[in-house]
Amino acid sequence: MPREGAVFGLPPAQLAARYPAMEGGVPAVLWACAEAILADVGAEGLFRVAPGMQEAKQLKAYFDSGEHARDPARLRTFSVH
């Protein structure tokens, strides 16, 4: 069972119900990934290399804590390569 406020591990319908202000019910993590792709669409190797375990945990915590809503600019500190 995902903890309170979690983004990861929820079925899409529950996620959309929990965060109804999201654009079209699309989870914020998907919007963030789409925006990263569009911002760097010309980059070679975009999302081809998995992040290290530490960065993956930090990114998950960023979304699960709700920080993505309070500080969306911080997402740019994570690598898309």
Secondary structure, 3 states (H helix, E strand, C coil): CCCCCCCCCCCHHHHHHHCCCCHHHCCHHHHHHHHHHHHCCCCCCCCCCCCCHHHHHHHHHHHHCCHHHHCHHHHHHCCCC
